[in-house]
Amino acid sequence: MSAPEQLIFLPGASGNKAFWQPLSDRLATPAARRFVDYPGFGGEPVDPAIASIDAIVQRVLAMLDRPTALIAQSMGGVIAVRAALEKPQFVTHLVLSVTSGGIDTAALGAQNWRAGDTSAFPEWFVSFNTDLSNQIASITQPALLLWGDNDPLSPVAVGERLNALLANSALHVVRGGEHDLASVHAQALAPLVDTHLMAD
């Protein structure tokens, strides 16, 4: 697989496009950067055409027109996995941080985020559920999994399960890392991500 010509950064359900900026700023790779937002999340205007994960996946698929690394946080990881499954010829690498990746996290001890205040999220997202467990093994691109050992929303067991399912992956656990570890620990993680993006 060739080196990526572009990096597509996918935030979590906060919809915060700036989440990945600290890591992007520290990456040495010359690949172009694209930061995705989600209509209806994080203060972004609602778009009637975007009313499902499927619709967001289609937006990302439309961006896959050259060798691309998908770098994704939490909910964004589900979108990245879907995109890698649907357009594998354009996806060179995956970087997945504290995401379900489309597997059952409750069985692995994850806290149920829906039990809290979900008023900031579109209703279609709150009710969204998927199981990609049987498809994930067909993803052969190098995948770097970033987890923290202090994240109740996506405990290390989730990363370990994805690591077992993916054909070509490595799990890196950040001591004390929480759900925002990819942004907070960007300086330490950037060299790992750069090295990963050079992997075949």
C-alpha positions as CSV (number, residue, x, y, z in Angstrom):
1,M,0.0,0.0,0.0
2,S,1.3,3.4,-1.0
3,A,1.9,6.4,1.4
4,P,-1.2,8.5,1.9
5,E,-1.6,11.6,-0.3
6,Q,-4.2,13.0,2.1
7,L,-5.2,12.6,5.7
8,I,-8.9,12.8,6.6
9,F,-9.6,13.6,10.2
10,L,-12.9,12.5,11.7
11,P,-13.9,13.9,15.1
12,G,-16.1,12.2,17.7
13,A,-19.7,13.0,18.4
14,S,-18.7,16.4,19.8
15,G,-18.3,17.3,16.1
16,N,-15.3,19.4,17.0
17,K,-13.2,19.9,13.9
18,A,-10.4,21.4,15.9
19,F,-10.0,18.2,18.0
20,W,-7.4,16.8,15.7
21,Q,-5.5,20.0,15.0
22,P,-2.8,19.5,17.7
23,L,-1.9,16.2,16.2
24,S,-2.1,17.4,12.6
25,D,0.2,20.3,13.5
26,R,2.9,17.9,14.8
27,L,2.8,15.4,12.0
28,A,5.8,15.5,9.6
29,T,4.0,13.8,6.7
30,P,3.5,16.1,3.7
31,A,0.1,14.6,3.0
32,A,-2.7,17.2,2.6
33,R,-5.1,17.5,5.6
34,R,-8.9,17.5,5.5
35,F,-11.0,18.0,8.6
36,V,-14.6,16.7,8.5
37,D,-17.5,18.2,10.4
38,Y,-20.9,16.6,11.0
39,P,-24.1,18.7,10.3
40,G,-26.1,18.9,13.5
41,F,-23.2,18.2,15.8
42,G,-21.0,20.6,17.8
43,G,-22.9,23.7,16.7
44,E,-22.7,22.9,13.0
45,P,-25.9,23.8,11.2
46,V,-28.3,20.9,10.6
47,D,-28.4,19.6,7.0
48,P,-31.7,17.8,6.1
49,A,-29.7,15.7,3.7
50,I,-27.6,14.4,6.7
51,A,-29.8,12.4,8.9
52,S,-28.0,9.1,9.4
53,I,-24.5,7.6,9.8
54,D,-24.9,6.3,6.3
55,A,-25.2,9.8,4.9
56,I,-22.0,10.9,6.7
57,V,-20.2,7.8,5.4
58,Q,-21.3,8.8,1.9
59,R,-19.8,12.3,2.4
60,V,-16.5,10.7,3.4
61,L,-16.6,8.2,0.6
62,A,-16.9,11.2,-1.8
63,M,-13.6,12.5,-0.5
64,L,-11.8,9.2,-1.2
65,D,-10.3,10.0,-4.6
66,R,-6.6,9.4,-3.8
67,P,-4.6,7.3,-1.4
68,T,-5.9,8.4,2.0
69,A,-5.3,7.7,5.7
70,L,-8.4,7.9,7.9
71,I,-7.7,9.3,11.4
72,A,-10.7,9.0,13.6
73,Q,-11.9,9.6,17.1
74,S,-14.8,7.7,18.9
75,M,-17.9,7.9,16.7
76,G,-15.6,8.9,13.8
77,G,-14.0,5.5,14.0
78,V,-17.3,3.8,13.0
79,I,-17.4,6.1,9.9
80,A,-13.7,5.3,9.1
81,V,-14.3,1.5,9.4
82,R,-17.3,1.8,7.1
83,A,-15.4,3.8,4.6
84,A,-12.5,1.4,4.7
85,L,-14.9,-1.5,4.0
86,E,-16.6,0.3,1.2
87,K,-13.7,1.9,-0.6
88,P,-10.6,-0.1,0.4
89,Q,-8.7,0.7,-2.7
90,F,-8.3,4.4,-1.5
91,V,-7.6,3.8,2.2
92,T,-3.9,3.3,2.9
93,H,-3.9,3.4,6.7
94,L,-6.3,3.8,9.7
95,V,-5.7,5.5,13.0
96,L,-8.5,4.7,15.4
97,S,-8.7,6.4,18.8
98,V,-11.1,5.2,21.6
99,T,-13.8,4.1,19.1
100,S,-16.3,1.3,19.2
101,G,-15.3,0.7,15.5
102,G,-18.8,-0.8,15.2
103,I,-18.5,-3.6,17.8
104,D,-20.5,-4.2,21.0
105,T,-18.7,-2.2,23.6
106,A,-21.2,-2.8,26.4
107,A,-20.1,-6.4,26.6
108,L,-16.5,-5.1,27.1
109,G,-17.4,-2.9,30.1
110,A,-18.0,0.4,28.3
111,Q,-20.1,3.0,30.1
112,N,-23.4,3.7,28.4
113,W,-23.1,7.3,27.2
114,R,-26.8,7.3,26.3
115,A,-27.6,7.2,30.0
116,G,-26.4,10.8,30.3
117,D,-27.7,14.0,28.7
118,T,-28.0,13.3,25.0
119,S,-29.9,16.5,24.1
120,A,-26.9,17.9,22.2
121,F,-27.1,15.1,19.7
122,P,-29.5,14.4,16.8
123,E,-32.1,11.8,17.7
124,W,-31.0,9.6,14.8
125,F,-27.5,9.4,16.3
126,V,-28.8,8.6,19.8
127,S,-30.7,5.6,18.5
128,F,-27.9,4.5,16.1
129,N,-26.6,1.0,16.6
130,T,-24.5,-1.3,14.4
131,D,-22.4,-4.4,14.5
132,L,-19.5,-4.7,12.1
133,S,-17.7,-7.5,14.0
134,N,-18.0,-10.0,11.2
135,Q,-16.7,-7.5,8.5
136,I,-13.7,-5.9,10.4
137,A,-11.4,-8.9,9.8
138,S,-11.5,-8.1,6.0
139,I,-9.7,-4.8,6.6
140,T,-6.1,-5.4,5.8
141,Q,-4.7,-1.9,5.8
142,P,-2.3,-1.1,8.7
143,A,-4.3,0.2,11.7
144,L,-3.0,2.0,14.7
145,L,-5.3,1.8,17.7
146,L,-4.9,4.6,20.4
147,W,-6.4,4.0,23.8
148,G,-6.2,5.3,27.3
149,D,-6.3,3.3,30.5
150,N,-8.6,5.8,32.1
151,D,-11.5,6.0,29.7
152,P,-14.8,4.6,30.9
153,L,-16.6,5.3,27.6
154,S,-14.1,3.1,25.6
155,P,-12.0,1.0,28.0
156,V,-8.8,-0.8,26.9
157,A,-10.8,-4.0,26.4
158,V,-12.5,-2.4,23.4
159,G,-9.1,-1.6,21.8
160,E,-7.9,-5.1,22.6
161,R,-11.0,-6.6,20.9
162,L,-10.5,-4.5,17.8
163,N,-6.8,-5.4,17.8
164,A,-7.8,-9.0,17.7
165,L,-10.3,-8.6,14.9
166,L,-8.2,-6.4,12.6
167,A,-5.8,-8.3,10.3
168,N,-2.9,-5.8,10.6
169,S,-3.1,-3.6,13.7
170,A,-1.1,-2.4,16.7
171,L,-2.6,-1.1,20.0
172,H,-0.9,1.7,21.9
173,V,-2.2,2.4,25.4
174,V,-1.6,5.9,26.9
175,R,-1.2,5.8,30.7
176,G,-3.8,8.1,32.3
177,G,-5.3,8.7,28.9
178,E,-9.0,9.6,28.8
179,H,-11.5,10.0,25.9
180,D,-9.7,13.1,24.6
181,L,-6.3,11.5,24.7
182,A,-5.6,12.0,20.9
183,S,-5.8,15.7,21.4
184,V,-4.3,16.1,24.9
185,H,-1.4,13.7,24.2
186,A,-0.8,14.9,20.6
187,Q,2.9,15.7,21.2
188,A,3.7,12.2,22.4
189,L,1.5,10.4,19.8
190,A,2.6,12.3,16.7
191,P,5.8,10.4,16.2
192,L,3.9,7.1,16.5
193,V,1.4,8.2,13.9
194,D,4.1,9.4,11.5
195,T,5.9,6.1,11.8
196,H,2.6,4.2,11.2
197,L,1.8,6.3,8.1
198,M,5.0,5.0,6.6
199,A,4.2,1.4,7.3
200,D,3.3,-1.0,4.4
